[in-house]
């Protein structure tokens, strides 16, 4: 006993604490991060976890607990083991194995008692209940955002004296003093000049309205960026690049938390209302995924398993697109094609159910007041002709060129923001861009209106009762051919609208480049669609006038008879919107489905398909990455793209670490290392895990142990097992030898050892290794030669190698 006491009192016994390493397995802790952890002065959009890295470097062991009870680590689970550090990748194989074990245990117990059977049934039903809750919450929040954004957008131009909570449209609906021709003008709606100087006429009234428009825009933008900066830095941007990365298995704590949800919902309304060139559709996917992550905490099945939680998040992403566009089927396809990394058939069904419930909830709220899910519903009365595929393909080429141009310029600007002083002043940047946008937007009615309303007007097919300048045709009231409009020579209003739309196109193209990526919620779907819709409407009107004035041309006289309404400009706007959105995001199938659900134009699938495929081909010829993949690479996230092929002839030994002339691989032995030895390795390295071998001489592989599990297990042993000191031997074997008298007790850690780590030989081609990492979702892979351990390949190593082979900067991969 004296020798044992001396061992406890010697300098090798460390009195530090592991508490700084232990991240609670509670899901509340998975969600919440302090605001100070995210400082806008940092250059990264999502900063690395410097705090935890520093703590890991300063690790100094643990202390003895007061309990006299001996813990059997093989029997009792250790709290915190099996969880993951921030900015690390999950082990998909381990998570799926744990879920199978859990399900097998529940199934076996269900045969023993009625209560166990009820528990088994509730466990099976919990997934569908969770989908129902996600759909209800996502649909409700989307309806609230739509209604609030519409009201606050109109607030920049005036207020309803009959009830300040009414937007312009609803205010005049309730008026008894409004005519159909002047349905936007009613005595209850007052512009700011009418309220301030009691008149709406003259230059001074125009200046007052101009000033109030810019002032409200700056106020909304300032509130948005301030709330994001102070309370939830993760609420900025679109959210889709990060969600793609999270769904691939990456951990970003707090990104889908409750504070992010609250602040993103509020600031999304403010950002859209400020008049900036951004949309709410992408952020709504983030909002829906936040709902899914938070609701997962109500179910142990999803709370304790990261892989199962990602299945829920895939379904939540589908619900987000469903409420963003009123397109439930398109939402499911978007999640499958664009966002999800692992999408089993069961997730497909549940995604469909969540999207259905979300769409039904939004329809019940009726935020647009038209008894429809979408704002862009159109009814075209003229079928398209085969010849029109030529201008549709031209719109596809324009969309591809615009997409490639936007991605390159936006990424260049975002990189400049990250690497210069500009990134340290997000509030000033937002206010400057907002001021420029508002000042340039107010004089032009098409830039002054919200982007959603602009797209709706561009999609619209002119009828007899339309009062828009786009429908100002010379003989539009000649109804000799019944209810249909006859041939339509353009009037003064149409030509005026064309000039204004051309200026709007230039402004949208330029300002969107600088807007996307700022520290406010900002989606890209609506601005991209606006650019394409404007270009399409301009081309459509040009084709329409060409067909009218040159009806005798061969390309027209075979299918366009005299006096017929042959060309539908609104259809060209719809095709152009699809082309530009496809060029930016590289979506194809889901894009076409979203567009025909969005507009109700099922008859026009072929033009949409032609434009979407053409835009993707053109954009891919100029750059393989879509906007979301480009932002993932810009931020250094460890996302292994499943769509790209690895065609280089390299071997595992060319990528593994250590390389030649590098220090030897850090390993643990199965039965000869003390607690102090392991603590020293942990404090001197930052590796996320260590191979365990039989001995340093043999290098025969036994298994793999994670750094986090080691730290938590040793700390737990010091607290709950008497006598564990720095000289205690750690055993990873199934049976430890008898302990001689007067020696410290041993520490058995076989339960945290992965006995089946994935291994490849040193001569395995890297194309096979990359495929294994993609399809199994591995964190690391061990390299052996004739059964002896040679090295290790991590996901970060694979990504760096791919970047190097593509002549890109391998150091741009920041996380593992």
Residue pairs with C-beta under 8 A, 6 or more apart in sequence:
1 742
2 742
3 742
3 743
4 723
4 742
4 743
4 744
7 13
7 725
7 726
7 727
7 743
7 744
8 64
8 723
8 725
8 744
10 726
10 727
12 676
12 725
12 726
12 727
13 725
13 726
14 60
14 61
14 62
14 63
14 676
14 679
14 726
15 61
15 63
16 59
16 60
16 61
16 62
16 63
17 62
17 63
17 715
18 59
18 61
18 62
18 711
18 712
18 714
18 715
19 715
20 55
20 59
21 52
21 55
21 56
21 59
21 708
21 711
21 712
21 715
22 80
22 711
22 712
22 715
23 29
23 80
23 83
23 85
23 86
23 253
23 708
24 80
25 79
25 80
25 82
25 83
25 304
27 296
27 297
27 303
28 297
29 253
30 253
30 257
31 253
31 254
31 256
31 257
31 258
31 259
31 293
31 294
32 253
32 254
32 257
32 258
32 259
33 253
33 254
33 257
35 230
35 231
35 232
35 233
37 47
37 51
37 254
38 47
38 233
38 234
39 47
40 229
40 233
40 423
40 424
40 426
40 519
41 424
42 423
43 418
43 419
43 423
44 418
44 635
44 636
44 814
45 236
45 237
45 414
45 418
45 517
45 634
45 635
46 234
46 242
46 252
46 635
46 637
48 87
48 814
48 815
49 85
49 86
49 87
52 85
52 86
53 686
56 682
56 686
56 707
57 683
57 686
58 683
59 679
59 682
59 683
59 711
60 679
60 683
61 675
61 676
61 679
61 714
61 726
62 714
62 715
62 718
62 719
63 718
63 719
64 718
64 719
64 722
64 723
64 724
64 725
65 718
65 719
65 720
65 721
67 719
67 720
67 721
67 722
68 722
69 720
69 721
69 722
70 721
70 722
70 745
71 716
71 717
71 720
71 721
73 713
73 717
73 747
73 748
73 749
73 750
73 751
74 748
74 750
74 751
78 712
78 713
78 716
78 751
78 752
79 712
79 716
80 708
80 712
80 716
81 709
81 712
81 713
81 752
82 94
82 98
82 709
83 708
84 90
84 251
84 306
84 708
85 251
85 688
85 708
86 251
86 252
86 253
87 250
87 251
87 252
87 815
88 250
88 251
88 688
88 779
88 815
88 816
89 248
89 249
89 250
89 251
89 638
89 777
89 779
89 795
89 816
90 249
90 250
90 251
90 306
90 307
90 777
90 779
91 777
91 778
91 779
92 249
92 307
92 342
92 776
92 777
92 778
93 758
93 776
93 777
93 778
94 754
95 305
95 306
95 307
95 308
96 307
98 305
99 305
99 307
99 308
102 301
102 305
106 116
106 119
106 120
106 123
107 120
109 116
109 119
109 120
110 116
110 117
110 119
110 120
111 117
123 301
126 299
126 301
126 302
127 301
127 312
127 346
127 350
128 350
128 353
130 292
130 295
130 296
130 298
130 299
130 302
130 312
131 312
131 315
131 350
131 353
131 354
131 357
132 353
132 354
132 357
133 295
133 298
134 288
134 291
134 292
134 295
134 312
134 315
134 316
134 319
134 354
134 357
134 358
135 319
135 353
135 354
135 355
135 356
135 357
135 358
135 360
135 361
136 357
136 358
136 361
137 291
137 295
138 284
138 287
138 288
138 291
138 316
138 319
138 320
138 322
138 323
138 354
138 358
138 361
139 319
139 323
139 357
139 358
139 359
139 360
139 361
139 362
139 364
139 365
140 361
140 365
141 265
141 287
141 291
142 284
142 287
142 323
142 324
142 358
142 362
142 367
143 323
143 361
143 362
143 365
143 366
143 367
144 265
145 265
145 268
145 269
145 280
145 284
145 287
146 280
146 367
146 368
147 365
147 367
148 269
148 273
149 268
149 269
149 272
149 273
149 280
149 450
150 167
150 169
150 367
150 450
151 165
151 166
151 167
152 220
152 269
152 270
152 273
153 167
153 272
153 273
153 275
153 450
154 167
154 168
154 169
155 216
155 273
156 212
156 213
156 216
156 217
156 273
156 275
157 168
157 191
157 192
157 209
157 212
157 213
157 448
158 168
158 189
158 190
158 191
158 192
158 194
158 195
159 189
159 190
159 192
159 195
160 166
160 167
160 168
160 170
160 171
160 188
160 189
160 190
161 188
161 189
161 190
162 171
162 174
162 175
162 188
163 171
163 174
166 174
168 184
168 189
169 369
170 369
171 186
171 188
171 189
172 178
172 183
172 184
172 185
172 186
172 188
172 189
173 369
174 188
175 186
175 187
175 188
175 189
177 186
177 187
178 185
178 186
180 465
181 467
191 200
191 205
191 209
192 208
192 209
192 212
193 199
193 200
193 204
193 205
193 206
193 208
193 209
193 212
194 200
194 205
196 208
196 212
197 204
197 205
197 208
199 205
209 442
210 442
213 275
213 438
213 442
213 448
214 435
214 438
214 439
214 442
216 274
217 274
217 275
217 276
217 434
217 435
217 437
217 438
218 274
218 431
218 434
218 435
218 438
220 270
220 271
220 273
220 274
221 270
221 271
221 274
221 276
221 430
221 431
221 434
221 520
222 427
222 430
222 431
223 267
223 270
224 267
224 270
224 271
224 274
224 430
224 520
224 521
225 267
225 426
225 427
225 430
225 431
225 518
225 519
225 520
226 427
227 235
227 263
227 266
227 267
227 270
228 235
228 236
228 263
228 267
228 519
228 520
228 521
229 426
229 427
229 519
231 259
231 263
232 257
232 259
232 260
232 262
232 263
232 264
233 519
234 242
234 252
234 254
234 255
234 257
234 260
235 260
235 263
235 264
235 267
235 521
236 518
236 519
236 520
236 521
236 522
237 517
237 519
237 521
237 522
238 282
238 283
238 285
238 286
238 516
238 521
238 522
238 523
238 524
238 628
239 264
239 282
239 283
239 285
239 286
239 289
239 521
240 282
240 285
240 286
240 338
240 339
240 628
241 628
241 629
241 631
241 632
241 635
241 637
242 252
242 255
242 286
242 637
243 285
243 286
243 289
243 313
243 317
243 339
244 338
244 339
244 341
244 628
244 629
244 632
244 639
245 252
245 632
245 637
245 638
245 639
246 252
246 255
246 256
246 289
246 310
246 313
247 310
247 313
247 314
247 317
247 339
247 340
247 341
247 342
248 341
248 638
248 639
248 640
248 777
249 306
249 307
249 310
249 341
249 777
250 637
250 638
250 639
250 815
251 306
254 260
256 289
256 290
256 292
256 293
256 294
256 313
257 290
257 293
257 294
258 290
258 294
260 286
260 290
261 287
261 290
261 291
261 294
264 283
264 286
264 287
264 290
264 521
265 287
267 520
267 521
268 280
268 283
268 284
268 287
268 521
270 520
271 278
271 520
271 521
271 522
272 278
272 279
272 280
272 450
274 434
274 438
275 434
275 437
275 438
275 441
275 448
275 450
276 433
276 434
276 437
276 511
276 515
276 520
276 522
277 437
277 451
277 507
277 508
277 511
277 512
277 515
277 527
277 530
278 512
278 515
278 516
278 520
278 521
278 522
278 523
278 524
278 526
278 527
279 451
279 452
279 522
279 523
279 524
279 525
279 526
279 527
280 324
280 521
280 523
280 526
281 321
281 324
281 325
281 523
281 525
281 526
282 324
282 522
282 523
282 524
282 525
283 521
283 522
283 523
284 320
284 321
284 323
284 324
284 523
285 317
285 320
285 321
285 324
285 339
286 320
286 521
287 320
288 316
288 317
288 319
288 320
288 323
288 358
289 313
289 316
289 317
289 320
291 316
292 312
292 313
292 315
292 316
292 319
293 309
293 312
293 313
293 316
296 302
296 303
296 309
296 312
297 303
301 308
302 308
302 309
302 312
303 309
307 342
310 341
310 342
311 342
311 344
311 346
311 347
311 350
314 335
314 339
314 340
314 342
314 343
314 347
314 351
315 335
315 347
315 350
315 351
315 353
315 354
315 355
316 354
317 331
317 334
317 335
317 339
317 340
318 328
318 331
318 332
318 334
318 335
318 351
318 352
318 354
318 355
319 331
319 351
319 354
319 355
319 357
319 358
320 331
320 358
321 327
321 330
321 331
321 334
321 335
321 355
321 594
322 328
322 330
322 331
322 332
322 354
322 355
322 356
322 358
322 359
322 362
323 358
323 359
323 361
323 362
324 331
324 525
325 331
325 374
325 525
325 594
325 597
325 598
326 359
326 362
326 363
326 372
326 373
326 374
326 597
326 598
327 359
327 373
327 374
327 593
327 594
327 597
327 598
328 352
328 355
328 356
328 358
328 359
328 597
329 352
329 355
329 593
329 597
330 590
330 591
330 593
330 594
330 595
330 597
330 598
331 351
331 355
331 358
331 594
332 348
332 351
332 352
332 355
333 589
333 590
333 593
333 594
334 587
334 590
334 594
335 343
335 351
336 343
336 348
336 351
336 590
337 587
337 588
337 589
337 590
338 585
338 587
338 590
338 628
340 347
341 642
341 777
342 777
359 373
362 373
363 372
363 373
368 374
368 375
370 377
374 597
374 598
374 599
374 600
375 452
375 453
375 455
375 456
376 452
376 455
376 456
376 459
376 598
376 599
377 599
377 600
378 459
378 460
378 461
378 570
378 574
378 599
378 600
378 601
379 461
379 600
380 461
380 568
380 570
380 571
380 601
380 603
380 604
381 461
381 484
381 565
381 568
382 461
382 565
382 566
382 567
382 568
383 603
384 568
384 571
384 604
384 606
384 607
385 559
385 560
385 566
387 555
387 559
388 543
388 567
388 607
389 606
389 607
389 610
391 539
391 543
391 572
392 572
392 575
392 607
392 610
392 611
393 610
393 611
393 614
394 539
395 532
395 535
395 536
395 539
395 572
395 575
395 576
395 579
395 611
396 575
396 579
396 582
396 610
396 611
396 612
396 613
396 614
396 615
396 618
397 614
397 615
397 618
398 532
398 535
398 576
398 579
398 580
398 615
399 532
399 576
399 578
399 579
399 580
399 581
399 582
399 583
399 611
399 614
399 615
399 618
399 619
400 579
400 582
400 583
400 614
400 615
400 616
400 617
400 618
400 619
400 620
400 621
400 622
401 583
401 618
401 619
401 622
402 509
402 528
402 531
402 532
402 580
402 583
402 584
403 528
403 580
403 582
403 583
403 584
403 585
403 586
403 615
403 619
403 626
403 627
404 583
404 618
404 619
404 622
404 623
406 509
406 512
406 513
406 528
406 583
406 584
406 627
407 584
407 619
407 623
407 625
407 626
407 627
407 630
408 623
409 513
410 513
410 516
410 517
410 627
411 630
411 631
411 634
413 513
413 514
413 517
414 517
414 631
414 634
415 634
416 422
417 423
417 429
417 517
418 634
422 429
426 518
426 519
427 519
429 518
429 519
430 518
430 519
430 520
433 511
433 514
433 515
433 518
436 511
437 511
437 515
440 447
440 507
440 511
441 447
441 448
441 507
442 448
444 500
444 503
444 504
444 507
445 500
446 454
446 497
446 500
446 501
446 504
447 454
447 503
447 504
447 507
447 508
449 457
451 526
451 527
451 530
452 526
454 504
454 530
454 533
454 534
455 526
455 529
455 530
455 533
455 573
455 577
457 468
457 470
458 470
458 530
458 533
458 534
458 536
458 537
458 570
458 573
458 577
459 533
459 570
459 573
459 574
459 577
459 599
460 466
460 468
460 470
460 471
460 570
461 568
461 569
461 570
461 571
462 468
462 470
462 471
462 473
462 476
462 485
462 488
462 569
462 570
463 471
463 485
464 476
464 477
464 479
464 483
464 485
468 497
469 493
469 494
469 496
469 497
470 493
470 494
470 497
470 537
470 541
470 569
471 493
471 494
472 490
472 491
472 492
472 493
472 494
472 497
473 485
473 488
473 489
473 490
473 491
473 494
474 488
474 489
474 490
474 491
475 486
475 487
475 488
475 489
476 485
476 488
476 491
478 486
480 486
481 563
484 565
485 565
486 563
486 564
486 565
487 548
487 562
487 563
487 564
487 565
488 544
488 548
488 565
489 545
489 548
489 549
490 541
490 544
490 545
494 541
498 538
498 541
501 534
501 537
501 538
502 538
504 534
505 531
505 534
505 535
505 538
508 527
508 530
508 531
508 534
509 531
512 524
512 527
512 528
512 531
515 522
515 527
516 522
516 524
516 527
516 627
517 631
524 584
524 585
524 627
525 581
525 585
528 577
528 580
528 581
528 583
528 584
528 585
529 577
529 578
529 580
529 581
530 577
531 580
532 573
532 575
532 576
532 577
532 578
532 579
532 580
532 581
533 573
533 574
533 576
533 577
534 573
534 576
535 576
535 580
536 569
536 572
536 573
536 574
536 575
536 576
536 577
536 579
537 569
537 570
537 572
537 573
537 576
539 572
539 576
540 567
540 568
540 569
540 570
540 571
540 572
540 573
541 569
543 567
543 569
543 572
544 566
544 567
544 569
546 556
547 556
547 560
547 566
547 567
550 556
551 557
551 560
551 562
556 566
559 566
560 566
560 567
571 601
571 604
571 607
574 595
574 599
574 601
574 604
574 608
575 604
575 607
575 608
575 611
576 611
577 595
578 591
578 592
578 595
578 608
578 611
578 612
578 615
579 611
579 612
579 614
579 615
580 615
581 587
581 591
582 588
582 591
582 611
582 612
582 615
582 616
582 619
583 615
583 616
583 618
583 619
584 619
584 626
584 627
585 591
585 626
585 627
585 628
586 616
586 619
586 620
586 626
587 612
587 626
588 612
588 613
588 616
591 608
591 612
592 605
592 608
592 609
592 612
595 601
595 608
596 602
596 604
596 605
596 608
601 608
624 644
625 633
629 639
629 641
632 639
633 639
633 808
633 812
634 812
635 814
636 812
636 813
636 814
636 815
637 814
637 815
638 795
638 796
638 799
638 813
638 815
638 816
639 799
640 770
640 773
640 774
640 795
640 798
640 799
642 774
646 766
646 767
646 770
646 771
646 802
646 805
647 767
648 766
648 767
648 805
649 765
649 767
650 765
650 766
650 801
650 805
651 762
651 763
651 764
651 765
651 766
652 760
652 761
652 762
652 763
652 764
652 765
652 766
652 769
652 781
652 783
652 793
653 762
653 763
653 783
653 790
653 791
654 766
654 801
655 766
655 769
655 793
655 797
655 798
655 801
656 762
656 783
656 790
656 791
656 792
656 793
656 797
657 665
657 791
657 792
657 793
657 794
657 797
658 664
658 665
658 791
665 691
665 789
665 790
665 791
665 792
666 681
666 685
666 687
666 690
667 690
667 691
667 692
667 693
667 696
667 699
667 789
668 678
668 681
668 690
668 691
668 692
668 693
668 705
668 730
668 732
669 692
669 693
669 694
669 695
669 696
670 692
670 693
670 694
670 695
670 702
670 731
670 732
670 733
671 729
671 731
671 732
671 733
671 736
672 695
672 729
673 729
673 730
674 726
674 727
674 728
674 729
674 730
675 714
675 724
675 725
675 726
675 727
675 728
675 730
675 747
676 726
676 727
678 710
678 714
678 730
679 714
679 726
681 690
682 707
682 710
682 711
687 707
688 706
688 707
688 708
688 779
688 780
688 794
688 816
689 704
689 705
689 706
689 707
689 779
689 780
690 704
690 705
690 707
690 710
691 701
691 703
691 704
691 757
691 782
691 789
691 792
692 701
692 702
692 703
692 704
692 705
692 732
692 753
693 699
693 700
693 701
693 702
693 789
694 700
694 702
698 788
699 788
699 789
700 787
700 788
700 789
701 757
701 759
701 782
701 784
701 787
701 788
701 789
702 732
702 753
702 755
703 732
703 753
703 754
703 755
703 756
703 757
704 753
704 754
704 757
704 780
704 782
705 732
705 749
705 752
705 753
705 754
706 752
706 754
709 752
710 749
710 752
713 749
713 752
714 747
717 724
717 747
718 724
721 745
721 747
722 745
723 744
723 745
724 744
724 745
724 747
725 744
727 744
728 744
728 745
728 746
728 747
729 736
729 746
729 747
730 746
730 747
730 749
731 746
731 747
731 748
731 749
731 750
732 749
732 750
732 753
733 750
734 750
736 746
736 748
739 745
739 746
757 780
757 781
757 782
758 772
758 776
758 778
758 781
758 782
759 781
759 782
759 783
759 784
760 768
760 769
760 772
760 781
760 782
760 783
760 784
760 793
761 783
761 784
761 785
762 783
762 784
762 785
762 790
762 791
764 783
766 798
766 801
769 781
769 793
769 798
770 798
770 802
772 778
772 781
773 781
773 795
773 798
778 795
779 794
779 795
779 816
780 792
780 793
780 794
780 795
781 792
781 793
781 794
782 789
782 791
782 792
782 793
783 789
783 790
783 791
783 792
783 793
784 790
794 816
795 816
796 813
796 815
796 816
799 813
800 810
800 811
800 813
801 810
803 809
803 810
803 812
803 813
804 810
